[in-house]
Amino acid sequence: MTYTESTPVGGRAGAGEAPARRILWPLTGAAAGLLGLVSTVFLDVRAGQSGELDEMTIAKVDDIDVLYSRLGFLGGFMTVALLLVTAAAWRRHVEPRVPGSTAARVVASGLNAAAGALTLGYGWKGAMAIYGKGGPEDDAFDQQGRYVYYMLNDFGAWIGWFAVLVAAGGIAWMALRERTVSRWIGWFTVAAMLPPVVGFVVMSVPGLGAMTMPIWMAVAFTGLALGKSTITR
């Protein structure tokens, strides 16, 4: 897989001039963020329910729309694949350039950890698509059995984004302390991390990372691809 393409410096490459290299691999991270936002937030299994979405009583379990679960599952597994590709590309392209940076290694480790956790979270969406009312095997469990999957989906596809928050902390350190990432990315990262961290402390809600981290990935990794960070120049 090739992540770079050559473009002429100043629009044209003269004789003997080395062409500029446009870095494209971070766009896999941006795509993971966008697809993760859709798969986690907009395709939550409760999104197709009628009535109050914050009610998870057993009476509500058969009101879900299995199509939302199926689409969330498919988009979620694609998100996991993109996270793994991004982590591998980071290890290949970034870590050799900053061999003394522990923060750089935290980034890839966080993305890999998120991929593992989100595989389970999105997998439970798939299970809900199969066993939920209207699914191909909705007679495999009774309502109480389906309610177990319903509860697992409460935070299942949300909790794994905490590991992305840890990866974001690594990039913030690289930007603001080591100066190998553009500083604006560092400050944007801090702003994106702050709401979920405060929420963890104040309310102990484990899925808050999913509210900001997908957006952070979309913006920060696009910035790495198109900006002037040392690690991608």
N, CA, C and O of each residue as an XYZ file, in Angstrom:
932
protein
N       0.855     -1.195      0.000
C       0.000      0.000      0.000
C       0.886      1.238      0.000
O       1.784      1.334      0.837
N       0.672      2.177     -0.895
C       1.486      3.380     -1.020
C       0.751      4.564     -0.414
O      -0.422      4.790     -0.709
N       1.443      5.324      0.439
C       0.814      6.425      1.139
C       1.336      7.788      0.705
O       0.891      8.809      1.230
N       2.275      7.829     -0.244
C       2.818      9.106     -0.677
C       2.669      9.246     -2.166
O       2.658      8.263     -2.907
N       2.554     10.493     -2.595
C       2.565     10.750     -4.030
C       3.421     11.975     -4.265
O       3.464     12.875     -3.426
N       4.087     12.020     -5.374
C       5.011     13.106     -5.650
C       4.291     14.263     -6.315
O       3.472     14.073     -7.214
N       4.607     15.459     -5.863
C       4.095     16.663     -6.499
C       5.250     17.621     -6.679
O       6.138     17.654     -5.827
N       5.283     18.392     -7.727
C       6.396     19.297     -7.965
C       6.433     20.428     -6.953
O       5.390     20.943     -6.551
N       7.610     20.808     -6.551
C       7.771     21.958     -5.664
C       7.360     23.211     -6.422
O       7.833     23.449     -7.533
N       6.481     24.012     -5.828
C       6.031     25.233     -6.476
C       5.188     24.988     -7.702
O       4.987     25.891     -8.514
N       4.679     23.742     -7.845
C       3.795     23.446     -8.959
C       4.508     22.798    -10.130
O       3.858     22.141    -10.943
N       5.872     22.964    -10.254
C       6.603     22.359    -11.366
C       7.939     21.865    -10.851
O       8.568     22.516    -10.016
N       8.366     20.737    -11.337
C       9.653     20.185    -10.936
C      10.688     20.511    -11.995
O      10.567     20.088    -13.145
N      11.703     21.264    -11.603
C      12.763     21.591    -12.539
C      13.806     20.485    -12.589
O      13.755     19.538    -11.804
N      14.752     20.608    -13.511
C      15.797     19.604    -13.646
C      16.616     19.546    -12.376
O      17.074     20.577    -11.884
N      16.809     18.348    -11.836
C      17.631     18.172    -10.652
C      16.913     18.469     -9.358
O      17.497     18.284     -8.290
N      15.666     18.926     -9.401
C      14.934     19.240     -8.180
C      14.221     17.993     -7.673
O      13.626     17.243     -8.445
N      14.293     17.786     -6.353
C      13.569     16.656     -5.763
C      12.104     17.048     -5.625
O      11.802     18.131     -5.123
N      11.195     16.192     -6.059
C       9.779     16.520     -5.953
C       9.318     16.520     -4.504
O       9.808     15.746     -3.682
N       8.382     17.389     -4.207
C       7.789     17.405     -2.866
C       6.969     16.142     -2.688
O       6.448     15.586     -3.655
N       6.858     15.693     -1.452
C       6.121     14.466     -1.177
C       4.907     14.798     -0.331
O       5.029     15.298      0.788
N       3.761     14.521     -0.863
C       2.524     14.738     -0.123
C       2.235     13.503      0.705
O       2.149     12.398      0.171
N       2.085     13.684      1.997
C       1.885     12.566      2.907
C       0.396     12.242      2.974
O      -0.411     13.086      3.363
N       0.037     11.024      2.596
C      -1.363     10.644      2.539
C      -1.785      9.637      3.605
O      -2.976      9.500      3.884
N      -0.822      8.929      4.206
C      -1.232      7.871      5.123
C      -2.068      8.363      6.309
O      -2.931      7.610      6.760
N      -1.870      9.592      6.854
C      -2.716     10.000      7.974
C      -4.198     10.092      7.626
O      -5.041     10.106      8.524
N      -4.526     10.154      6.345
C      -5.935     10.236      5.969
C      -6.704      8.971      6.340
O      -7.931      9.001      6.439
N      -5.993      7.854      6.548
C      -6.687      6.672      7.054
C      -7.193      6.927      8.469
O      -8.264      6.451      8.845
N      -6.424      7.675      9.249
C      -6.872      8.035     10.597
C      -8.056      8.977     10.564
O      -8.988      8.847     11.358
N      -8.017      9.943      9.627
C      -9.151     10.853      9.478
C     -10.409     10.082      9.087
O     -11.495     10.353      9.600
N     -10.258      9.116      8.173
C     -11.412      8.311      7.759
C     -11.935      7.470      8.910
O     -13.146      7.298      9.048
N     -11.041      6.943      9.737
C     -11.469      6.162     10.909
C     -12.295      7.021     11.856
O     -13.289      6.558     12.416
N     -11.886      8.267     12.034
C     -12.640      9.159     12.903
C     -14.034      9.443     12.379
O     -15.011      9.365     13.123
N     -14.127      9.774     11.092
C     -15.438     10.091     10.505
C     -16.370      8.885     10.515
O     -17.539      8.994     10.885
N     -15.837      7.731     10.103
C     -16.670      6.535     10.069
C     -17.030      6.075     11.478
O     -18.128      5.571     11.714
N     -16.102      6.252     12.405
C     -16.381      5.898     13.794
C     -17.454      6.770     14.398
O     -18.280      6.289     15.176
N     -17.458      8.045     14.054
C     -18.495      8.947     14.557
C     -19.872      8.485     14.096
O     -20.813      8.429     14.888
N     -19.983      8.157     12.819
C     -21.266      7.700     12.275
C     -21.679      6.377     12.904
O     -22.823      6.212     13.327
N     -20.741      5.437     12.964
C     -21.059      4.090     13.428
C     -21.394      4.045     14.915
O     -22.224      3.244     15.344
N     -20.751      4.906     15.696
C     -20.958      4.887     17.141
C     -22.126      5.760     17.568
O     -23.016      5.308     18.289
N     -22.124      7.004     17.126
C     -23.089      7.983     17.633
C     -24.384      7.982     16.829
O     -25.472      7.856     17.392
N     -24.265      8.122     15.521
C     -25.465      8.264     14.692
C     -26.158      6.932     14.407
O     -27.346      6.900     14.090
N     -25.400      5.826     14.524
C     -25.992      4.502     14.314
C     -26.026      3.710     15.617
O     -25.931      2.482     15.607
N     -26.160      4.403     16.717
C     -26.410      3.746     17.994
C     -27.670      2.891     17.860
O     -28.602      3.274     17.153
N     -27.708      1.746     18.527
C     -28.850      0.846     18.352
C     -30.162      1.488     18.784
O     -31.231      1.069     18.342
N     -30.089      2.498     19.642
C     -31.316      3.155     20.100
C     -31.795      4.244     19.155
O     -32.873      4.808     19.340
N     -30.978      4.539     18.130
C     -31.332      5.648     17.239
C     -32.632      5.400     16.492
O     -33.337      6.353     16.158
N     -32.964      4.155     16.222
C     -34.180      3.851     15.491
C     -35.386      3.595     16.366
O     -36.446      3.202     15.878
N     -35.222      3.820     17.677
C     -36.327      3.581     18.594
C     -37.327      4.723     18.590
O     -36.991      5.868     18.289
N     -38.539      4.390     18.925
C     -39.545      5.421     19.167
C     -39.545      5.759     20.656
O     -39.158      4.931     21.480
N     -39.968      6.944     20.996
C     -40.042      7.351     22.400
C     -38.712      7.844     22.923
O     -37.851      8.270     22.153
N     -38.544      7.786     24.245
C     -37.346      8.306     24.897
C     -36.153      7.382     24.647
O     -36.222      6.181     24.911
N     -35.055      7.954     24.134
C     -33.892      7.145     23.819
C     -33.097      6.755     25.052
O     -32.300      5.819     24.995
N     -33.295      7.451     26.172
C     -32.519      7.133     27.363
C     -33.189      6.057     28.215
O     -32.682      5.720     29.285
N     -34.312      5.515     27.761
C     -34.970      4.436     28.475
C     -34.495      3.094     27.930
O     -34.592      2.834     26.730
N     -33.976      2.238     28.823
C     -33.496      0.927     28.396
C     -34.187     -0.167     29.193
O     -33.542     -1.114     29.644
N     -35.487     -0.041     29.368
C     -36.247     -1.071     30.055
C     -36.448     -2.262     29.128
O     -36.310     -2.145     27.911
N     -36.772     -3.395     29.709
C     -36.955     -4.598     28.908
C     -38.095     -4.445     27.916
O     -38.107     -5.096     26.872
N     -39.047     -3.593     28.239
C     -40.173     -3.355     27.328
C     -39.724     -2.663     26.052
O     -40.421     -2.714     25.039
N     -38.546     -2.004     26.094
C     -38.057     -1.250     24.938
C     -37.231     -2.101     23.971
O     -36.967     -1.684     22.843
N     -36.826     -3.293     24.416
C     -35.850     -4.046     23.645
C     -36.355     -4.415     22.249
O     -35.559     -4.512     21.315
N     -37.644     -4.619     22.095
C     -38.173     -5.013     20.792
C     -38.585     -3.826     19.931
O     -39.152     -4.003     18.853
N     -38.297     -2.611     20.408
C     -38.602     -1.419     19.616
C     -37.445     -0.984     18.737
O     -37.600     -0.083     17.913
N     -36.278     -1.612     18.900
C     -35.129     -1.164     18.127
C     -35.302     -1.513     16.651
O     -36.025     -2.444     16.297
N     -34.638     -0.761     15.817
C     -34.623     -1.015     14.376
C     -33.327     -1.768     14.069
O     -32.241     -1.200     14.184
N     -33.434     -3.041     13.681
C     -32.227     -3.845     13.470
C     -31.378     -3.311     12.322
O     -30.196     -3.643     12.233
N     -31.952     -2.492     11.443
C     -31.160     -1.923     10.354
C     -30.078     -1.009     10.899
O     -28.955     -1.011     10.394
N     -30.403     -0.217     11.934
C     -29.395      0.648     12.552
C     -28.263     -0.198     13.127
O     -27.089      0.144     12.988
N     -28.628     -1.304     13.774
C     -27.609     -2.184     14.341
C     -26.719     -2.766     13.258
O     -25.501     -2.828     13.421
N     -27.314     -3.193     12.157
C     -26.545     -3.799     11.073
C     -25.593     -2.781     10.446
O     -24.419     -3.085     10.230
N     -26.085     -1.586     10.154
C     -25.236     -0.558      9.553
C     -24.129     -0.127     10.510
O     -22.991      0.096     10.098
N     -24.477     -0.013     11.803
C     -23.465      0.338     12.799
C     -22.390     -0.724     12.921
O     -21.213     -0.412     13.104
N     -22.795     -1.970     12.819
C     -21.838     -3.084     12.858
C     -20.894     -3.034     11.661
O     -19.678     -3.129     11.827
N     -21.440     -2.888     10.468
C     -20.607     -2.874      9.268
C     -19.660     -1.673      9.254
O     -18.466     -1.811      8.988
N     -20.214     -0.490      9.546
C     -19.363      0.693      9.607
C     -18.342      0.592     10.717
O     -17.214      1.060     10.568
N     -18.723     -0.012     11.830
C     -17.818     -0.161     12.959
C     -16.642     -1.065     12.645
O     -15.505     -0.751     12.997
N     -16.904     -2.190     11.982
C     -15.795     -3.077     11.644
C     -14.862     -2.424     10.626
O     -13.655     -2.666     10.648
N     -15.409     -1.605      9.739
C     -14.548     -0.849      8.818
C     -13.705      0.154      9.595
O     -12.540      0.376      9.264
N     -14.284      0.758     10.619
C     -13.544      1.681     11.480
C     -12.374      0.970     12.156
O     -11.260      1.493     12.195
N     -12.632     -0.221     12.686
C     -11.571     -1.008     13.328
C     -10.442     -1.287     12.342
O      -9.267     -1.157     12.688
N     -10.794     -1.672     11.114
C      -9.768     -1.937     10.107
C      -8.927     -0.695      9.835
O      -7.705     -0.785      9.710
N      -9.570      0.452      9.744
C      -8.847      1.700      9.496
C      -7.950      2.072     10.670
O      -6.854      2.595     10.466
N      -8.398      1.811     11.892
C      -7.566      2.074     13.070
C      -6.306      1.217     13.035
O      -5.215      1.701     13.338
N      -6.449     -0.036     12.673
C      -5.291     -0.928     12.616
C      -4.308     -0.498     11.526
O      -3.094     -0.531     11.730
N      -4.838     -0.093     10.364
C      -3.970      0.382      9.280
C      -3.255      1.665      9.707
O      -2.068      1.837      9.432
N      -3.977      2.563     10.378
C      -3.364      3.813     10.844
C      -2.259      3.537     11.845
O      -1.188      4.139     11.768
N      -2.505      2.635     12.783
C      -1.485      2.287     13.774
C      -0.243      1.703     13.105
O       0.881      2.051     13.467
N      -0.446      0.811     12.125
C       0.688      0.213     11.426
C       1.472      1.263     10.632
O       2.703      1.250     10.615
N       0.740      2.173      9.974
C       1.411      3.234      9.208
C       2.169      4.175     10.141
O       3.257      4.642      9.802
N       1.599      4.456     11.313
C       2.282      5.320     12.291
C       3.601      4.671     12.722
O       4.637      5.333     12.783
N       3.551      3.380     13.017
C       4.772      2.690     13.431
C       5.828      2.728     12.315
O       7.021      2.869     12.586
N       5.385      2.603     11.079
C       6.331      2.573      9.967
C       6.913      3.948      9.667
O       8.118      4.083      9.456
N       6.056      4.969      9.647
C       6.483      6.273      9.147
C       6.934      7.237     10.243
O       7.792      8.084      9.997
N       6.374      7.124     11.442
C       6.652      8.116     12.481
C       7.695      7.641     13.481
O       8.661      8.354     13.754
N       7.511      6.452     14.025
C       8.382      6.010     15.108
C       9.860      5.979     14.727
O      10.694      6.325     15.563
N      10.231      5.579     13.497
C      11.654      5.631     13.138
C      12.222      7.054     13.111
O      13.430      7.242     13.257
N      11.361      8.048     12.925
C      11.831      9.435     12.856
C      12.041     10.035     14.234
O      12.799     10.992     14.388
N      11.364      9.470     15.252
C      11.507      9.984     16.626
C      11.784      8.801     17.555
O      10.952      8.473     18.400
N      12.945      8.161     17.405
C      13.222      6.929     18.155
C      13.258      7.124     19.667
O      13.070      6.164     20.414
N      13.495      8.339     20.127
C      13.565      8.581     21.565
C      12.250      8.999     22.190
O      12.215      9.319     23.378
N      11.172      9.007     21.430
C       9.888      9.506     21.922
C       8.998      8.368     22.430
O       8.546      7.525     21.655
N       8.759      8.360     23.729
C       7.798      7.403     24.282
C       6.385      7.759     23.852
O       5.560      6.876     23.616
N       6.104      9.063     23.750
C       4.761      9.510     23.365
C       4.372      8.963     21.997
O       3.214      8.604     21.784
N       5.325      8.895     21.064
C       5.027      8.377     19.731
C       4.588      6.926     19.793
O       3.727      6.504     19.022
N       5.169      6.161     20.702
C       4.781      4.763     20.845
C       3.427      4.616     21.531
O       2.707      3.646     21.294
N       3.089      5.568     22.372
C       1.773      5.551     23.017
C       0.664      5.697     21.974
O      -0.406      5.104     22.112
N       0.924      6.486     20.932
C      -0.098      6.721     19.908
C      -0.504      5.421     19.231
O      -1.688      5.089     19.182
N       0.467      4.685     18.710
C       0.146      3.429     18.024
C      -0.463      2.417     18.984
O      -1.390      1.694     18.619
N       0.055      2.361     20.214
C      -0.494      1.424     21.198
C      -1.948      1.755     21.513
O      -2.776      0.855     21.649
N      -2.258      3.043     21.629
C      -3.633      3.455     21.910
C      -4.581      3.093     20.783
O      -5.697      2.634     21.028
N      -4.141      3.298     19.542
C      -4.991      2.963     18.401
C      -5.233      1.457     18.307
O      -6.336      1.020     17.978
N      -4.191      0.662     18.599
C      -4.366     -0.790     18.591
C      -5.304     -1.245     19.700
O      -6.150     -2.113     19.486
N      -5.155     -0.660     20.885
C      -6.035     -1.016     21.996
C      -7.484     -0.650     21.680
O      -8.405     -1.407     21.985
N      -7.676      0.515     21.066
C      -9.025      0.935     20.685
C      -9.633     -0.032     19.683
O     -10.812     -0.374     19.779
N      -8.832     -0.472     18.723
C      -9.335     -1.413     17.718
C      -9.813     -2.703     18.372
O     -10.853     -3.242     17.992
N      -9.059     -3.204     19.358
C      -9.464     -4.424     20.041
C     -10.758     -4.251     20.808
O     -11.656     -5.089     20.716
N     -10.862     -3.162     21.568
C     -12.069     -2.925     22.359
C     -13.281     -2.666     21.470
O     -14.377     -3.149     21.753
N     -13.087     -1.909     20.403
C     -14.206     -1.563     19.524
C     -14.666     -2.763     18.696
O     -15.820     -2.811     18.269
N     -13.777     -3.731     18.466
C     -14.217     -4.948     17.787
C     -15.338     -5.615     18.580
O     -16.320     -6.084     18.006
N     -15.184     -5.652     19.899
C     -16.244     -6.203     20.748
C     -17.483     -5.323     20.714
O     -18.601     -5.813     20.550
N     -17.275     -4.011     20.872
C     -18.419     -3.097     20.906
C     -19.247     -3.151     19.640
O     -20.474     -3.238     19.699
N     -18.591     -3.099     18.502
C     -19.316     -3.155     17.241
C     -19.849     -4.567     16.965
O     -20.862     -4.740     16.287
N     -19.146     -5.572     17.503
C     -19.636     -6.933     17.356
C     -20.976     -7.125     18.048
O     -21.831     -7.862     17.555
N     -21.163     -6.470     19.182
C     -22.450     -6.552     19.880
C     -23.558     -5.870     19.077
O     -24.722     -6.259     19.168
N     -23.197     -4.857     18.294
C     -24.187     -4.288     17.373
C     -24.621     -5.342     16.364
O     -25.805     -5.470     16.054
N     -23.644     -6.100     15.852
C     -23.966     -7.155     14.908
C     -24.863     -8.222     15.518
O     -25.782     -8.728     14.875
N     -24.573     -8.555     16.783
C     -25.413     -9.537     17.468
C     -26.838     -9.020     17.626
O     -27.801     -9.775     17.487
N     -26.964     -7.734     17.917
C     -28.287     -7.144     18.051
C     -29.020     -7.155     16.722
O     -30.240     -7.310     16.687
N     -28.285     -6.990     15.625
C     -28.903     -7.039     14.292
C     -29.412     -8.437     13.965
O     -30.393     -8.591     13.238
N     -28.742     -9.458     14.505
C     -29.155    -10.837     14.247
C     -30.319    -11.245     15.146
O     -31.311    -11.810     14.687
N     -30.172    -10.942     16.446
C     -31.132    -11.477     17.419
C     -32.248    -10.507     17.779
O     -33.234    -10.900     18.404
N     -32.102     -9.237     17.388
C     -33.163     -8.276     17.689
C     -34.442     -8.599     16.943
O     -34.439     -9.346     15.965
N     -35.536     -8.023     17.419
C     -36.832     -8.282     16.792
C     -36.799     -7.839     15.340
O     -36.513     -6.679     15.042
N     -37.093     -8.769     14.436
C     -37.019     -8.488     13.011
C     -35.733     -8.946     12.375
O     -35.589     -8.886     11.153
N     -34.765     -9.417     13.204
C     -33.519     -9.938     12.679
C     -33.689    -11.364     12.170
O     -34.724    -11.984     12.412
N     -32.692    -11.891     11.471
C     -32.827    -13.226     10.873
C     -32.942    -14.352     11.888
O     -33.435    -15.430     11.557
N     -32.488    -14.118     13.135
C     -32.583    -15.151     14.165
C     -33.246    -14.592     15.417
O     -32.798    -14.858     16.533
N     -34.309    -13.821     15.235
C     -34.939    -13.187     16.391
C     -35.682    -14.173     17.290
O     -36.171    -13.799     18.356
N     -35.768    -15.437     16.857
C     -36.393    -16.440     17.709
C     -35.370    -17.260     18.490
O     -35.738    -18.202     19.192
N     -34.083    -16.906     18.373
C     -33.043    -17.653     19.075
C     -33.050    -17.364     20.574
O     -32.699    -18.231     21.374
N     -33.447    -16.153     20.957
C     -33.528    -15.774     22.362
C     -34.914    -15.210     22.644
O     -35.572    -14.656     21.763
N     -35.334    -15.364     23.881
C     -36.569    -14.696     24.276
C     -36.261    -13.235     24.557
O     -35.120    -12.797     24.412
N     -37.278    -12.479     24.959
C     -37.084    -11.040     25.161
C     -36.025    -10.754     26.213
O     -35.246     -9.812     26.063
N     -35.984    -11.534     27.253
C     -34.988    -11.322     28.301
C     -33.578    -11.561     27.773
O     -32.644    -10.843     28.131
N     -33.428    -12.584     26.909
C     -32.125    -12.835     26.318
C     -31.696    -11.702     25.403
O     -30.532    -11.301     25.412
N     -32.635    -11.180     24.608
C     -32.311    -10.044     23.735
C     -31.945     -8.812     24.556
O     -31.157     -7.975     24.117
N     -32.521     -8.711     25.742
C     -32.238     -7.558     26.602
C     -30.774     -7.525     27.044
O     -30.217     -6.451     27.273
N     -30.156     -8.692     27.162
C     -28.732     -8.743     27.505
C     -27.907     -8.028     26.440
O     -27.045     -7.210     26.763
N     -28.172     -8.337     25.167
C     -27.459     -7.661     24.084
C     -27.801     -6.175     24.037
O     -26.957     -5.339     23.714
N     -29.025     -5.870     24.358
C     -29.461     -4.472     24.404
C     -28.631     -3.687     25.415
O     -28.190     -2.573     25.132
N     -28.418     -4.271     26.599
C     -27.627     -3.613     27.634
C     -26.155     -3.514     27.235
O     -25.506     -2.501     27.497
N     -25.629     -4.564     26.603
C     -24.232     -4.516     26.164
C     -23.998     -3.377     25.174
O     -22.908     -2.809     25.119
N     -25.020     -3.049     24.399
C     -24.900     -1.977     23.422
C     -25.050     -0.581     24.027
O     -24.892      0.420     23.328
N     -25.355     -0.514     25.320
C     -25.492      0.799     25.948
C     -24.204      1.605     25.790
O     -24.236      2.740     25.314
N     -23.067      1.018     26.188
C     -21.775      1.681     26.038
C     -20.794      0.864     25.205
O     -19.638      1.257     25.050
N     -21.247     -0.278     24.663
C     -20.324     -1.195     24.002
C     -19.445     -0.561     22.949
O     -18.235     -0.790     22.937
N     -20.026      0.234     22.061
C     -19.253      0.850     20.974
C     -18.716      2.226     21.353
O     -18.186      2.943     20.504
N     -18.852      2.593     22.617
C     -18.418      3.911     23.086
C     -17.156      3.821     23.944
O     -16.276      4.677     23.857
N     -17.075      2.776     24.775
C     -15.986      2.701     25.751
C     -14.626      2.630     25.082
O     -13.668      3.231     25.569
N     -14.523      1.900     23.966
C     -13.231      1.708     23.313
C     -12.551      2.992     22.872
O     -11.340      3.004     22.652
N     -13.310      4.074     22.738
C     -12.704      5.345     22.317
C     -11.827      5.954     23.394
O     -11.095      6.908     23.131
N     -11.891      5.408     24.621
C     -10.970      5.883     25.660
C      -9.522      5.664     25.246
O      -8.664      6.510     25.499
N      -9.246      4.517     24.602
C      -7.874      4.249     24.174
C      -7.410      5.251     23.120
O      -6.223      5.572     23.056
N      -8.331      5.748     22.293
C      -7.984      6.809     21.342
C      -7.654      8.089     22.098
O      -6.773      8.843     21.685
N      -8.351      8.340     23.201
C      -8.045      9.511     24.022
C      -6.608      9.426     24.551
O      -5.897     10.430     24.602
N      -6.192      8.218     24.943
C      -4.809      8.036     25.397
C      -3.843      8.327     24.246
O      -2.818      8.981     24.440
N      -4.174      7.840     23.049
C      -3.342      8.134     21.871
C      -3.281      9.634     21.620
O      -2.232     10.168     21.260
N      -4.409     10.312     21.811
C      -4.443     11.765     21.635
C      -3.501     12.449     22.618
O      -2.848     13.437     22.281
N      -3.435     11.913     23.838
C      -2.497     12.483     24.810
C      -1.063     12.396     24.333
O      -0.266     13.304     24.570
N      -0.733     11.297     23.655
C       0.610     11.166     23.098
C       0.889     12.210     22.041
O       1.981     12.777     22.002
N      -0.075     12.473     21.187
C       0.112     13.485     20.147
C       0.181     14.883     20.756
O       0.952     15.723     20.291
N      -0.617     15.139     21.791
C      -0.546     16.442     22.468
C       0.851     16.665     23.040
O       1.393     17.766     22.938
N       1.433     15.639     23.636
C       2.786     15.754     24.194
C       3.806     16.007     23.081
O       4.707     16.833     23.230
N       3.657     15.294     21.975
C       4.578     15.488     20.861
C       4.486     16.899     20.299
O       5.483     17.460     19.845
N       3.280     17.473     20.332
C       3.090     18.813     19.772
C       3.584     19.899     20.718
O       4.276     20.823     20.291
N       3.240     19.799     21.985
C       3.478     20.901     22.916
C       4.791     20.777     23.683
O       5.323     21.772     24.174
N       5.307     19.565     23.783
C       6.559     19.368     24.504
C       7.723     19.078     23.566
O       8.776     19.709     23.654
N       7.522     18.113     22.664
C       8.612     17.707     21.784
C       8.687     18.513     20.495
O       9.712     18.503     19.815
N       7.611     19.210     20.157
C       7.534     20.077     18.971
C       7.761     19.316     17.666
O       8.337     19.860     16.724
N       7.316     18.073     17.606
C       7.421     17.312     16.360
C       6.085     17.246     15.622
O       6.005     16.715     14.515
N       5.051     17.784     16.237
C       3.724     17.914     15.635
C       3.336     19.383     15.722
O       3.701     20.066     16.679
N       2.601     19.873     14.731
C       2.196     21.286     14.724
C       1.510     21.655     16.039
O       0.708     20.884     16.565
N       1.823     22.813     16.554
C       1.300     23.207     17.870
C      -0.219     23.361     17.857
O      -0.869     23.093     18.867
N      -0.796     23.787     16.729
C      -2.248     23.952     16.718
C      -2.946     22.608     16.912
O      -4.022     22.539     17.505
N      -2.317     21.530     16.401
C      -2.873     20.203     16.622
C      -2.811     19.853     18.106
O      -3.728     19.238     18.649
N      -1.718     20.252     18.752
C      -1.593     20.004     20.188
C      -2.671     20.689     20.994
O      -3.291     20.069     21.858
N      -2.903     21.962     20.723
C      -3.927     22.694     21.486
C      -5.328     22.214     21.152
O      -6.188     22.151     22.030
N      -5.565     21.877     19.898
C      -6.866     21.300     19.532
C      -7.074     19.964     20.246
O      -8.180     19.651     20.686
N      -6.001     19.182     20.357
C      -6.088     17.899     21.047
C      -6.442     18.082     22.514
O      -7.296     17.373     23.046
N      -5.792     19.023     23.161
C      -6.100     19.301     24.574
C      -7.569     19.688     24.732
O      -8.242     19.228     25.655
N      -8.062     20.537     23.826
C      -9.464     20.962     23.898
C     -10.417     19.786     23.696
O     -11.476     19.730     24.321
N     -10.043     18.840     22.822
C     -10.897     17.679     22.573
C     -10.851     16.687     23.727
O     -11.833     15.991     23.988
N      -9.722     16.618     24.416
C      -9.584     15.685     25.531
C     -10.278     16.173     26.794
O     -10.744     15.368     27.601
N     -10.348     17.466     26.965
C     -10.816     18.034     28.235
C     -12.244     17.622     28.605
O     -12.459     17.189     29.737
N     -13.241     17.735     27.695
C     -14.618     17.383     28.098
C     -14.765     15.943     28.594
O     -15.354     15.738     29.655
N     -14.251     14.923     27.866
C     -14.409     13.572     28.401
C     -13.650     13.341     29.706
O     -14.141     12.638     30.590
N     -12.461     13.923     29.836
C     -11.696     13.736     31.074
C     -12.453     14.323     32.258
O     -12.549     13.695     33.313
N     -12.988     15.523     32.083
C     -13.788     16.131     33.158
C     -15.017     15.267     33.443
O     -15.387     15.067     34.600
N     -15.641     14.760     32.387
C     -16.808     13.903     32.566
C     -16.480     12.628     33.322
O     -17.278     12.172     34.142
N     -15.310     12.041     33.057
C     -14.904     10.848     33.784
C     -14.819     11.138     35.287
O     -15.289     10.356     36.114
N     -14.219     12.261     35.611
C     -14.005     12.606     37.012
C     -15.317     12.948     37.707
O     -15.556     12.525     38.838
N     -16.160     13.708     37.034
C     -17.371     14.214     37.665
C     -18.503     13.197     37.657
O     -19.203     13.043     38.658
N     -18.694     12.497     36.531
C     -19.876     11.644     36.383
C     -19.575     10.164     36.222
O     -20.489      9.343     36.296
N     -18.304      9.798     36.002
C     -17.916      8.393     35.803
C     -18.640      7.742     34.629
O     -18.986      6.562     34.688
N     -18.871      8.509     33.561
C     -19.518      7.968     32.366
C     -18.426      7.425     31.440
O     -17.644      8.211     30.907
N     -18.348      6.094     31.231
C     -17.195      5.528     30.533
C     -17.151      5.781     29.035
O     -16.094      5.623     28.425
N     -18.259      6.166     28.425
C     -18.277      6.296     26.973
C     -18.096      7.698     26.445
O     -18.286      7.936     25.252
N     -17.731      8.638     27.310
C     -17.678     10.037     26.867
C     -16.591     10.303     25.824
O     -16.688     11.267     25.065
N     -15.570      9.468     25.782
C     -14.530      9.670     24.785
C     -15.061      9.638     23.362
O     -14.513     10.290     22.473
N     -16.130      8.876     23.145
C     -16.702      8.769     21.803
C     -17.369     10.050     21.344
O     -17.656     10.200     20.156
N     -17.622     10.969     22.248
C     -18.262     12.224     21.864
C     -17.299     13.182     21.168
O     -17.722     13.998     20.350
N     -16.012     13.088     21.486
C     -15.049     14.027     20.914
C     -13.911     13.368     20.143
O     -13.369     13.974     19.219
N     -13.541     12.149     20.497
C     -12.360     11.537     19.884
C     -12.520     11.226     18.391
O     -11.550     11.390     17.651
N     -13.683     10.790     17.910
C     -13.801     10.609     16.458
C     -13.594     11.918     15.690
O     -12.934     11.937     14.651
N     -14.164     13.011     16.210
C     -13.972     14.314     15.573
C     -12.510     14.717     15.654
O     -11.951     15.245     14.693
N     -11.888     14.467     16.807
C     -10.467     14.773     16.951
C      -9.643     14.041     15.904
O      -8.772     14.638     15.271
N      -9.911     12.753     15.715
C      -9.147     11.998     14.723
C      -9.316     12.585     13.329
O      -8.342     12.725     12.589
N     -10.540     12.927     12.972
C     -10.796     13.468     11.635
C      -9.997     14.747     11.409
O      -9.401     14.924     10.346
N      -9.979     15.635     12.392
C      -9.302     16.930     12.242
C      -7.791     16.790     12.378
O      -7.042     17.293     11.540
N      -7.342     16.111     13.425
C      -5.907     16.033     13.706
C      -5.151     15.281     12.620
O      -4.073     15.708     12.209
N      -5.705     14.165     12.152
C      -4.987     13.391     11.140
C      -5.051     14.059      9.765
O      -4.138     13.902      8.954
N      -6.118     14.795      9.505
C      -6.122     15.609      8.287
C      -5.050     16.680      8.381
O      -4.365     16.973      7.401
N      -4.907     17.267      9.572
C      -3.863     18.256      9.791
C      -2.470     17.679      9.608
O      -1.579     18.348      9.083
N      -2.280     16.434     10.041
C      -0.978     15.792      9.841
C      -0.706     15.563      8.360
O       0.428     15.695      7.900
N      -1.758     15.219      7.616
C      -1.575     14.953      6.184
C      -1.301     16.223      5.393
O      -0.469     16.212      4.486
N      -1.971     17.299      5.714
C      -1.900     18.510      4.908
C      -1.040     19.612      5.513
O      -0.720     20.592      4.840
N      -0.665     19.455      6.786
C       0.073     20.503      7.477
C       1.574     20.345      7.384
O       2.088     19.709      6.464
N       2.280     20.932      8.353
C       3.733     20.986      8.309
C       4.372     20.420      9.574
O       5.372     20.944     10.064
N       3.786     19.349     10.093
C       4.379     18.701     11.249
C       5.703     18.049     10.869
O       5.854     17.523      9.766
N       6.655     18.090     11.790
C       7.968     17.519     11.518
C       7.889     16.036     11.193
O       8.627     15.551     10.335
N       7.006     15.312     11.868
C       6.954     13.855     11.686
C       6.384     13.443     10.330
O       6.533     12.289      9.929
N       5.748     14.346      9.634
C       5.177     13.983      8.328
C       5.733     14.818      7.184
O       5.264     14.695      6.053
N       6.724     15.667      7.452
C       7.313     16.471      6.374
C       8.344     15.642      5.626
O       8.959     16.131      4.679
